[in-house]
Amino acid sequence: MSEPKPRILYCRCAFAQTVPKATKDEVLDQLCESGESFDTVSDLCEMSARKDPRITELLEGDEPVQIVACYHRAVKWLFHSAGVDFPEDRVEVLNMREESAEEICKKVLK
């Protein structure tokens, strides 16, 4: 039996502006062009800071999740700060601050 396809969560990092705009734009363009289903949020940092109740929905279920955002440690603690368990065993964080759009899209759109 094959592994379930991971759910893709893309963070636009709209407010922190720490992720290069060209990388964010290229990843988003490729996700849109791929025809793959994905969820997007404007800014996980902002959602966590505001304790947005929707943040709890982002990791619901048992399916694997690929989060396209920034540093793994930062994403993990954003969920923790919002009171959401971060299931390390089924979440992969792809870092747009350190990886190129091409590298990220190869992993996400395999």
N, CA, C and O atoms as a printed pandas DataFrame, in Angstrom:
     atom_number atom_name residue_name chain_id  residue_number  x_coord  y_coord  z_coord
0              1         N          MET        A               1    0.844   -1.183    0.000
1              2        CA          MET        A               1    0.000    0.000    0.000
2              3         C          MET        A               1    0.887    1.243    0.000
3              4         O          MET        A               1    1.872    1.303    0.736
4              5         N          SER        A               2    0.546    2.224   -0.815
5              6        CA          SER        A               2    1.377    3.422   -0.925
6              7         C          SER        A               2    1.086    4.398    0.219
7              8         O          SER        A               2    0.015    4.399    0.826
8              9         N          GLU        A               3    2.092    5.219    0.473
9             10        CA          GLU        A               3    1.969    6.248    1.507
10            11         C          GLU        A               3    0.936    7.286    1.055
11            12         O          GLU        A               3    0.857    7.597   -0.133
12            13         N          PRO        A               4    0.141    7.825    1.992
13            14        CA          PRO        A               4   -0.796    8.882    1.604
14            15         C          PRO        A               4   -0.034   10.132    1.167
15            16         O          PRO        A               4    1.035   10.444    1.692
16            17         N          LYS        A               5   -0.597   10.824    0.214
17            18        CA          LYS        A               5    0.017   12.066   -0.271
18            19         C          LYS        A               5   -0.113   13.137    0.816
19            20         O          LYS        A               5   -1.194   13.329    1.373
20            21         N          PRO        A               6    0.980   13.828    1.114
21            22        CA          PRO        A               6    0.908   14.853    2.172
22            23         C          PRO        A               6    0.010   16.025    1.781
23            24         O          PRO        A               6   -0.072   16.413    0.616
24            25         N          ARG        A               7   -0.643   16.559    2.770
25            26        CA          ARG        A               7   -1.393   17.801    2.605
26            27         C          ARG        A               7   -0.353   18.917    2.557
27            28         O          ARG        A               7    0.611   18.894    3.323
28            29         N          ILE        A               8   -0.532   19.870    1.687
29            30        CA          ILE        A               8    0.417   20.974    1.528
30            31         C          ILE        A               8   -0.169   22.234    2.167
31            32         O          ILE        A               8   -1.303   22.621    1.886
32            33         N          LEU        A               9    0.623   22.858    3.024
33            34        CA          LEU        A               9    0.247   24.121    3.641
34            35         C          LEU        A               9    1.320   25.149    3.295
35            36         O          LEU        A               9    2.487   24.986    3.653
36            37         N          TYR        A              10    0.919   26.197    2.601
37            38        CA          TYR        A              10    1.841   27.252    2.168
38            39         C          TYR        A              10    1.586   28.505    2.992
39            40         O          TYR        A              10    0.456   28.987    3.064
40            41         N          CYS        A              11    2.637   29.031    3.614
41            42        CA          CYS        A              11    2.548   30.281    4.368
42            43         C          CYS        A              11    3.144   31.403    3.521
43            44         O          CYS        A              11    4.283   31.302    3.065
44            45         N          ARG        A              12    2.403   32.433    3.317
45            46        CA          ARG        A              12    2.850   33.563    2.508
46            47         C          ARG        A              12    3.852   34.447    3.250
47            48         O          ARG        A              12    4.524   35.271    2.629
48            49         N          CYS        A              13    3.959   34.286    4.554
49            50        CA          CYS        A              13    4.883   35.103    5.366
50            51         C          CYS        A              13    4.723   36.587    5.012
51            52         O          CYS        A              13    5.695   37.284    4.721
52            53         N          ALA        A              14    3.495   37.035    5.046
53            54        CA          ALA        A              14    3.160   38.373    4.565
54            55         C          ALA        A              14    3.633   39.502    5.461
55            56         O          ALA        A              14    3.940   40.586    4.966
56            57         N          PHE        A              15    3.698   39.281    6.761
57            58        CA          PHE        A              15    3.999   40.380    7.658
58            59         C          PHE        A              15    5.458   40.428    8.095
59            60         O          PHE        A              15    6.030   41.512    8.212
60            61         N          ALA        A              16    6.057   39.290    8.332
61            62        CA          ALA        A              16    7.442   39.273    8.811
62            63         C          ALA        A              16    8.424   39.696    7.720
63            64         O          ALA        A              16    9.457   40.296    8.017
64            65         N          GLN        A              17    8.118   39.395    6.492
65            66        CA          GLN        A              17    8.955   39.738    5.339
66            67         C          GLN        A              17   10.402   39.266    5.521
67            68         O          GLN        A              17   11.347   39.971    5.167
68            69         N          THR        A              18   10.553   38.068    6.074
69            70        CA          THR        A              18   11.887   37.489    6.251
70            71         C          THR        A              18   12.224   36.490    5.155
71            72         O          THR        A              18   13.381   36.101    4.998
72            73         N          VAL        A              19   11.228   36.081    4.406
73            74        CA          VAL        A              19   11.433   35.139    3.306
74            75         C          VAL        A              19   11.573   35.952    2.022
75            76         O          VAL        A              19   10.785   36.868    1.787
76            77         N          PRO        A              20   12.560   35.630    1.191
77            78        CA          PRO        A              20   12.729   36.385   -0.056
78            79         C          PRO        A              20   11.457   36.361   -0.920
79            80         O          PRO        A              20   10.887   35.301   -1.180
80            81         N          LYS        A              21   11.035   37.531   -1.349
81            82        CA          LYS        A              21    9.803   37.656   -2.141
82            83         C          LYS        A              21    9.855   36.796   -3.396
83            84         O          LYS        A              21    8.858   36.166   -3.749
84            85         N          ALA        A              22   10.985   36.756   -4.068
85            86        CA          ALA        A              22   11.103   35.961   -5.297
86            87         C          ALA        A              22   10.862   34.481   -5.022
87            88         O          ALA        A              22   10.233   33.791   -5.824
88            89         N          THR        A              23   11.361   33.997   -3.894
89            90        CA          THR        A              23   11.162   32.591   -3.536
90            91         C          THR        A              23    9.697   32.318   -3.245
91            92         O          THR        A              23    9.129   31.347   -3.745
92            93         N          LYS        A              24    9.080   33.181   -2.429
93            94        CA          LYS        A              24    7.655   33.018   -2.105
94            95         C          LYS        A              24    6.810   33.016   -3.370
95            96         O          LYS        A              24    5.927   32.176   -3.540
96            97         N          ASP        A              25    7.090   33.964   -4.255
97            98        CA          ASP        A              25    6.305   34.085   -5.489
98            99         C          ASP        A              25    6.473   32.869   -6.388
99           100         O          ASP        A              25    5.495   32.363   -6.938
100          101         N          GLU        A              26    7.703   32.398   -6.542
101          102        CA          GLU        A              26    7.963   31.254   -7.412
102          103         C          GLU        A              26    7.316   29.985   -6.872
103          104         O          GLU        A              26    6.720   29.220   -7.630
104          105         N          VAL        A              27    7.429   29.759   -5.578
105          106        CA          VAL        A              27    6.795   28.575   -4.982
106          107         C          VAL        A              27    5.284   28.638   -5.175
107          108         O          VAL        A              27    4.669   27.654   -5.584
108          109         N          LEU        A              28    4.690   29.782   -4.886
109          110        CA          LEU        A              28    3.244   29.923   -5.045
110          111         C          LEU        A              28    2.828   29.729   -6.500
111          112         O          LEU        A              28    1.847   29.039   -6.773
112          113         N          ASP        A              29    3.560   30.327   -7.431
113          114        CA          ASP        A              29    3.251   30.157   -8.858
114          115         C          ASP        A              29    3.283   28.688   -9.261
115          116         O          ASP        A              29    2.382   28.207   -9.949
116          117         N          GLN        A              30    4.327   27.975   -8.827
117          118        CA          GLN        A              30    4.447   26.564   -9.200
118          119         C          GLN        A              30    3.358   25.710   -8.552
119          120         O          GLN        A              30    2.853   24.772   -9.169
120          121         N          LEU        A              31    2.999   26.033   -7.319
121          122        CA          LEU        A              31    1.902   25.311   -6.678
122          123         C          LEU        A              31    0.601   25.527   -7.451
123          124         O          LEU        A              31   -0.140   24.578   -7.707
124          125         N          CYS        A              32    0.332   26.761   -7.815
125          126        CA          CYS        A              32   -0.891   27.068   -8.564
126          127         C          CYS        A              32   -0.912   26.381   -9.928
127          128         O          CYS        A              32   -1.940   25.842  -10.337
128          129         N          GLU        A              33    0.207   26.398  -10.620
129          130        CA          GLU        A              33    0.297   25.794  -11.950
130          131         C          GLU        A              33    0.244   24.271  -11.909
131          132         O          GLU        A              33   -0.115   23.640  -12.903
132          133         N          SER        A              34    0.594   23.678  -10.781
133          134        CA          SER        A              34    0.674   22.227  -10.680
134          135         C          SER        A              34   -0.693   21.555  -10.696
135          136         O          SER        A              34   -0.808   20.391  -11.081
136          137         N          GLY        A              35   -1.710   22.266  -10.289
137          138        CA          GLY        A              35   -3.030   21.659  -10.186
138          139         C          GLY        A              35   -3.215   20.875   -8.893
139          140         O          GLY        A              35   -4.291   20.330   -8.647
140          141         N          GLU        A              36   -2.168   20.814   -8.061
141          142        CA          GLU        A              36   -2.257   20.127   -6.766
142          143         C          GLU        A              36   -3.118   20.951   -5.808
143          144         O          GLU        A              36   -3.170   22.178   -5.885
144          145         N          SER        A              37   -3.775   20.255   -4.925
145          146        CA          SER        A              37   -4.548   20.915   -3.888
146          147         C          SER        A              37   -3.595   21.368   -2.784
147          148         O          SER        A              37   -2.706   20.618   -2.383
148          149         N          PHE        A              38   -3.781   22.589   -2.296
149          150        CA          PHE        A              38   -2.978   23.075   -1.178
150          151         C          PHE        A              38   -3.748   24.148   -0.427
151          152         O          PHE        A              38   -4.643   24.796   -0.968
152          153         N          ASP        A              39   -3.377   24.315    0.826
153          154        CA          ASP        A              39   -3.954   25.363    1.669
154          155         C          ASP        A              39   -2.926   26.476    1.796
155          156         O          ASP        A              39   -1.721   26.228    1.787
156          157         N          THR        A              40   -3.411   27.690    1.912
157          158        CA          THR        A              40   -2.504   28.810    2.091
158          159         C          THR        A              40   -3.007   29.702    3.222
159          160         O          THR        A              40   -4.211   29.874    3.413
160          161         N          VAL        A              41   -2.061   30.262    3.961
161          162        CA          VAL        A              41   -2.378   31.250    4.989
162          163         C          VAL        A              41   -1.497   32.458    4.724
163          164         O          VAL        A              41   -0.409   32.335    4.161
164          165         N          SER        A              42   -1.970   33.616    5.132
165          166        CA          SER        A              42   -1.178   34.817    4.863
166          167         C          SER        A              42    0.070   34.871    5.741
167          168         O          SER        A              42    1.137   35.272    5.276
168          169         N          ASP        A              43   -0.059   34.464    7.024
169          170        CA          ASP        A              43    1.102   34.547    7.905
170          171         C          ASP        A              43    0.868   33.728    9.174
171          172         O          ASP        A              43    0.037   34.089   10.007
172          173         N          LEU        A              44    1.603   32.623    9.315
173          174        CA          LEU        A              44    1.485   31.784   10.513
174          175         C          LEU        A              44    1.887   32.542   11.771
175          176         O          LEU        A              44    1.295   32.339   12.831
176          177         N          CYS        A              45    2.881   33.407   11.667
177          178        CA          CYS        A              45    3.314   34.190   12.837
178          179         C          CYS        A              45    2.163   35.041   13.362
179          180         O          CYS        A              45    1.918   35.087   14.568
180          181         N          GLU        A              46    1.472   35.701   12.474
181          182        CA          GLU        A              46    0.365   36.565   12.852
182          183         C          GLU        A              46   -0.781   35.735   13.431
183          184         O          GLU        A              46   -1.401   36.130   14.418
184          185         N          MET        A              47   -1.059   34.584   12.814
185          186        CA          MET        A              47   -2.128   33.714   13.318
186          187         C          MET        A              47   -1.814   33.253   14.736
187          188         O          MET        A              47   -2.691   33.243   15.601
188          189         N          SER        A              48   -0.573   32.876   14.969
189          190        CA          SER        A              48   -0.161   32.415   16.289
190          191         C          SER        A              48   -0.237   33.543   17.317
191          192         O          SER        A              48   -0.736   33.343   18.425
192          193         N          ALA        A              49    0.250   34.709   16.956
193          194        CA          ALA        A              49    0.252   35.855   17.872
194          195         C          ALA        A              49   -1.165   36.236   18.289
195          196         O          ALA        A              49   -1.405   36.624   19.432
196          197         N          ARG        A              50   -2.087   36.122   17.360
197          198        CA          ARG        A              50   -3.488   36.476   17.648
198          199         C          ARG        A              50   -4.278   35.308   18.231
199          200         O          ARG        A              50   -5.460   35.440   18.548
200          201         N          LYS        A              51   -3.607   34.158   18.369
201          202        CA          LYS        A              51   -4.290   32.943   18.844
202          203         C          LYS        A              51   -5.517   32.653   17.975
203          204         O          LYS        A              51   -6.580   32.281   18.472
204          205         N          ASP        A              52   -5.337   32.834   16.678
205          206        CA          ASP        A              52   -6.409   32.594   15.716
206          207         C          ASP        A              52   -6.890   31.153   15.852
207          208         O          ASP        A              52   -6.081   30.233   15.722
208          209         N          PRO        A              53   -8.164   30.926   16.107
209          210        CA          PRO        A              53   -8.657   29.561   16.291
210          211         C          PRO        A              53   -8.487   28.678   15.048
211          212         O          PRO        A              53   -8.485   27.452   15.159
212          213         N          ARG        A              54   -8.347   29.281   13.887
213          214        CA          ARG        A              54   -8.166   28.493   12.660
214          215         C          ARG        A              54   -6.828   27.765   12.635
215          216         O          ARG        A              54   -6.668   26.797   11.891
216          217         N          ILE        A              55   -5.862   28.214   13.437
217          218        CA          ILE        A              55   -4.546   27.569   13.433
218          219         C          ILE        A              55   -4.653   26.117   13.914
219          220         O          ILE        A              55   -3.859   25.265   13.516
220          221         N          THR        A              56   -5.639   25.845   14.772
221          222        CA          THR        A              56   -5.819   24.474   15.256
222          223         C          THR        A              56   -6.259   23.537   14.133
223          224         O          THR        A              56   -5.975   22.341   14.181
224          225         N          GLU        A              57   -6.944   24.066   13.132
225          226        CA          GLU        A              57   -7.435   23.251   12.018
226          227         C          GLU        A              57   -6.334   22.843   11.043
227          228         O          GLU        A              57   -6.500   21.882   10.292
228          229         N          LEU        A              58   -5.225   23.553   11.048
229          230        CA          LEU        A              58   -4.200   23.329   10.032
230          231         C          LEU        A              58   -3.510   21.974   10.148
231          232         O          LEU        A              58   -3.034   21.432    9.151
232          233         N          LEU        A              59   -3.453   21.428   11.355
233          234        CA          LEU        A              59   -2.785   20.141   11.545
234          235         C          LEU        A              59   -3.756   19.037   11.982
235          236         O          LEU        A              59   -3.326   17.984   12.455
236          237         N          GLU        A              60   -5.060   19.274   11.826
237          238        CA          GLU        A              60   -6.047   18.271   12.212
238          239         C          GLU        A              60   -5.917   17.018   11.354
239          240         O          GLU        A              60   -5.453   17.073   10.215
240          241         N          GLY        A              61   -6.327   15.908   11.910
241          242        CA          GLY        A              61   -6.322   14.646   11.183
242          243         C          GLY        A              61   -5.031   13.890   11.384
243          244         O          GLY        A              61   -4.183   14.271   12.191
244          245         N          ASP        A              62   -4.896   12.812   10.636
245          246        CA          ASP        A              62   -3.729   11.941   10.765
246          247         C          ASP        A              62   -2.840   11.941    9.525
247          248         O          ASP        A              62   -1.824   11.248    9.484
248          249         N          GLU        A              63   -3.225   12.715    8.522
249          250        CA          GLU        A              63   -2.471   12.704    7.274
250          251         C          GLU        A              63   -1.139   13.438    7.423
251          252         O          GLU        A              63   -1.006   14.331    8.260
252          253         N          PRO        A              64   -0.151   13.057    6.604
253          254        CA          PRO        A              64    1.112   13.800    6.619
254          255         C          PRO        A              64    0.887   15.216    6.078
255          256         O          PRO        A              64    0.005   15.451    5.252
256          257         N          VAL        A              65    1.705   16.146    6.563
257          258        CA          VAL        A              65    1.569   17.551    6.161
258          259         C          VAL        A              65    2.952   18.088    5.802
259          260         O          VAL        A              65    3.933   17.846    6.506
260          261         N          GLN        A              66    3.007   18.816    4.701
261          262        CA          GLN        A              66    4.217   19.549    4.326
262          263         C          GLN        A              66    3.886   21.027    4.493
263          264         O          GLN        A              66    2.964   21.543    3.863
264          265         N          ILE        A              67    4.647   21.700    5.348
265          266        CA          ILE        A              67    4.434   23.129    5.580
266          267         C          ILE        A              67    5.554   23.889    4.893
267          268         O          ILE        A              67    6.728   23.705    5.213
268          269         N          VAL        A              68    5.189   24.740    3.951
269          270        CA          VAL        A              68    6.150   25.569    3.237
270          271         C          VAL        A              68    6.125   26.928    3.921
271          272         O          VAL        A              68    5.162   27.685    3.791
272          273         N          ALA        A              69    7.204   27.230    4.656
273          274        CA          ALA        A              69    7.239   28.462    5.449
274          275         C          ALA        A              69    8.690   28.890    5.662
275          276         O          ALA        A              69    9.376   29.287    4.720
276          277         N          CYS        A              70    9.145   28.803    6.907
277          278        CA          CYS        A              70   10.524   29.182    7.217
278          279         C          CYS        A              70   11.169   28.098    8.072
279          280         O          CYS        A              70   10.995   26.913    7.786
280          281         N          TYR        A              71   11.893   28.464    9.094
281          282        CA          TYR        A              71   12.624   27.492    9.899
282          283         C          TYR        A              71   11.698   26.519   10.624
283          284         O          TYR        A              71   10.648   26.902   11.139
284          285         N          HIS        A              72   12.108   25.263   10.651
285          286        CA          HIS        A              72   11.333   24.222   11.337
286          287         C          HIS        A              72   11.066   24.613   12.784
287          288         O          HIS        A              72    9.934   24.526   13.260
288          289         N          ARG        A              73   12.106   25.041   13.472
289          290        CA          ARG        A              73   11.952   25.387   14.900
290          291         C          ARG        A              73   10.952   26.525   15.089
291          292         O          ARG        A              73   10.184   26.521   16.051
292          293         N          ALA        A              74   10.958   27.490   14.185
293          294        CA          ALA        A              74   10.031   28.619   14.294
294          295         C          ALA        A              74    8.593   28.158   14.079
295          296         O          ALA        A              74    7.693   28.528   14.833
296          297         N          VAL        A              75    8.387   27.353   13.049
297          298        CA          VAL        A              75    7.038   26.865   12.749
298          299         C          VAL        A              75    6.521   26.018   13.914
299          300         O          VAL        A              75    5.376   26.168   14.342
300          301         N          LYS        A              76    7.363   25.141   14.412
301          302        CA          LYS        A              76    6.979   24.286   15.546
302          303         C          LYS        A              76    6.529   25.128   16.732
303          304         O          LYS        A              76    5.493   24.846   17.335
304          305         N          TRP        A              77    7.298   26.162   17.072
305          306        CA          TRP        A              77    6.965   26.963   18.242
306          307         C          TRP        A              77    5.801   27.915   17.995
307          308         O          TRP        A              77    5.150   28.345   18.948
308          309         N          LEU        A              78    5.526   28.250   16.752
309          310        CA          LEU        A              78    4.324   29.046   16.459
310          311         C          LEU        A              78    3.074   28.241   16.807
311          312         O          LEU        A              78    2.139   28.758   17.418
312          313         N          PHE        A              79    3.072   26.962   16.408
313          314        CA          PHE        A              79    1.933   26.120   16.753
314          315         C          PHE        A              79    1.876   25.904   18.269
315          316         O          PHE        A              79    0.804   25.980   18.869
316          317         N          HIS        A              80    3.021   25.639   18.878
317          318        CA          HIS        A              80    3.083   25.433   20.329
318          319         C          HIS        A              80    2.549   26.669   21.072
319          320         O          HIS        A              80    1.770   26.543   22.017
320          321         N          SER        A              81    2.971   27.847   20.642
321          322        CA          SER        A              81    2.529   29.091   21.262
322          323         C          SER        A              81    1.012   29.280   21.153
323          324         O          SER        A              81    0.382   29.879   22.024
324          325         N          ALA        A              82    0.444   28.756   20.065
325          326        CA          ALA        A              82   -0.998   28.860   19.857
326          327         C          ALA        A              82   -1.751   27.728   20.556
327          328         O          ALA        A              82   -2.975   27.639   20.459
328          329         N          GLY        A              83   -1.007   26.853   21.270
329          330        CA          GLY        A              83   -1.652   25.770   21.997
330          331         C          GLY        A              83   -1.977   24.556   21.158
331          332         O          GLY        A              83   -2.853   23.771   21.518
332          333         N          VAL        A              84   -1.275   24.388   20.029
333          334        CA          VAL        A              84   -1.534   23.288   19.113
334          335         C          VAL        A              84   -0.371   22.304   19.159
335          336         O          VAL        A              84    0.788   22.694   19.021
336          337         N          ASP        A              85   -0.693   21.014   19.356
337          338        CA          ASP        A              85    0.349   19.989   19.317
338          339         C          ASP        A              85    0.962   19.936   17.924
339          340         O          ASP        A              85    0.251   20.025   16.923
340          341         N          PHE        A              86    2.269   19.792   17.863
341          342        CA          PHE        A              86    2.992   19.725   16.595
342          343         C          PHE        A              86    3.474   18.286   16.411
343          344         O          PHE        A              86    4.459   17.881   17.028
344          345         N          PRO        A              87    2.787   17.512   15.566
345          346        CA          PRO        A              87    3.122   16.101   15.390
346          347         C          PRO        A              87    4.358   15.902   14.515
347          348         O          PRO        A              87    4.250   15.773   13.296
348          349         N          GLU        A              88    5.524   15.880   15.144
349          350        CA          GLU        A              88    6.804   15.760   14.433
350          351         C          GLU        A              88    6.843   14.574   13.467
351          352         O          GLU        A              88    7.497   14.632   12.426
352          353         N          ASP        A              89    6.138   13.501   13.824
353          354        CA          ASP        A              89    6.209   12.275   13.033
354          355         C          ASP        A              89    5.493   12.361   11.681
355          356         O          ASP        A              89    5.692   11.503   10.821
356          357         N          ARG        A              90    4.668   13.383   11.491
357          358        CA          ARG        A              90    3.946   13.474   10.215
358          359         C          ARG        A              90    3.996   14.865    9.567
359          360         O          ARG        A              90    3.297   15.125    8.588
360          361         N          VAL        A              91    4.829   15.752   10.122
361          362        CA          VAL        A              91    4.952   17.101    9.558
362          363         C          VAL        A              91    6.376   17.323    9.057
363          364         O          VAL        A              91    7.352   17.085    9.769
364          365         N          GLU        A              92    6.464   17.783    7.816
365          366        CA          GLU        A              92    7.745   18.184    7.228
366          367         C          GLU        A              92    7.668   19.678    6.967
367          368         O          GLU        A              92    6.718   20.156    6.346
368          369         N          VAL        A              93    8.666   20.416    7.439
369          370        CA          VAL        A              93    8.702   21.864    7.215
370          371         C          VAL        A              93    9.756   22.163    6.161
371          372         O          VAL        A              93   10.909   21.749    6.289
372          373         N          LEU        A              94    9.358   22.879    5.125
373          374        CA          LEU        A              94   10.254   23.287    4.048
374          375         C          LEU        A              94   10.528   24.776    4.210
375          376         O          LEU        A              94    9.607   25.586    4.309
376          377         N          ASN        A              95   11.794   25.116    4.235
377          378        CA          ASN        A              95   12.240   26.438    4.644
378          379         C          ASN        A              95   12.555   27.335    3.432
379          380         O          ASN        A              95   13.587   27.174    2.781
380          381         N          MET        A              96   11.660   28.269    3.149
381          382        CA          MET        A              96   11.880   29.191    2.026
382          383         C          MET        A              96   12.973   30.212    2.310
383          384         O          MET        A              96   13.381   30.936    1.402
384          385         N          ARG        A              97   13.452   30.288    3.537
385          386        CA          ARG        A              97   14.559   31.204    3.851
386          387         C          ARG        A              97   15.891   30.618    3.416
387          388         O          ARG        A              97   16.826   31.355    3.100
388          389         N          GLU        A              98   15.981   29.285    3.398
389          390        CA          GLU        A              98   17.261   28.644    3.092
390          391         C          GLU        A              98   17.252   27.792    1.829
391          392         O          GLU        A              98   18.303   27.561    1.231
392          393         N          GLU        A              99   16.079   27.323    1.417
393          394        CA          GLU        A              99   15.997   26.485    0.232
394          395         C          GLU        A              99   15.465   27.309   -0.940
395          396         O          GLU        A              99   14.701   28.258   -0.760
396          397         N          SER        A             100   15.884   26.925   -2.133
397          398        CA          SER        A             100   15.390   27.622   -3.323
398          399         C          SER        A             100   13.972   27.150   -3.639
399          400         O          SER        A             100   13.530   26.100   -3.171
400          401         N          ALA        A             101   13.278   27.940   -4.434
401          402        CA          ALA        A             101   11.935   27.560   -4.875
402          403         C          ALA        A             101   11.984   26.226   -5.616
403          404         O          ALA        A             101   11.090   25.393   -5.466
404          405         N          GLU        A             102   13.020   26.031   -6.407
405          406        CA          GLU        A             102   13.163   24.781   -7.165
406          407         C          GLU        A             102   13.297   23.581   -6.219
407          408         O          GLU        A             102   12.652   22.553   -6.425
408          409         N          GLU        A             103   14.129   23.711   -5.190
409          410        CA          GLU        A             103   14.312   22.616   -4.227
410          411         C          GLU        A             103   13.005   22.288   -3.503
411          412         O          GLU        A             103   12.651   21.122   -3.333
412          413         N          ILE        A             104   12.310   23.320   -3.088
413          414        CA          ILE        A             104   11.042   23.118   -2.364
414          415         C          ILE        A             104   10.011   22.457   -3.258
415          416         O          ILE        A             104    9.353   21.501   -2.847
416          417         N          CYS        A             105    9.864   22.950   -4.464
417          418        CA          CYS        A             105    8.859   22.403   -5.365
418          419         C          CYS        A             105    9.155   20.958   -5.767
419          420         O          CYS        A             105    8.230   20.176   -5.987
420          421         N          LYS        A             106   10.438   20.598   -5.865
421          422        CA          LYS        A             106   10.782   19.200   -6.134
422          423         C          LYS        A             106   10.288   18.301   -5.024
423          424         O          LYS        A             106    9.817   17.196   -5.290
424          425         N          LYS        A             107   10.384   18.743   -3.801
425          426        CA          LYS        A             107    9.943   17.951   -2.648
426          427         C          LYS        A             107    8.426   17.891   -2.544
427          428         O          LYS        A             107    7.854   16.846   -2.234
428          429         N          VAL        A             108    7.786   19.015   -2.804
429          430        CA          VAL        A             108    6.338   19.109   -2.625
430          431         C          VAL        A             108    5.571   18.526   -3.816
431          432         O          VAL        A             108    4.527   17.898   -3.641
432          433         N          LEU        A             109    6.082   18.732   -4.993
433          434        CA          LEU        A             109    5.361   18.323   -6.208
434          435         C          LEU        A             109    5.967   17.091   -6.853
435          436         O          LEU        A             109    5.977   16.975   -8.079
436          437         N          LYS        A             110    6.472   16.170   -6.046
437          438        CA          LYS        A             110    7.105   14.961   -6.591
438          439         C          LYS        A             110    6.139   14.080   -7.325
439          440         O          LYS        A             110    6.527   13.029   -7.836
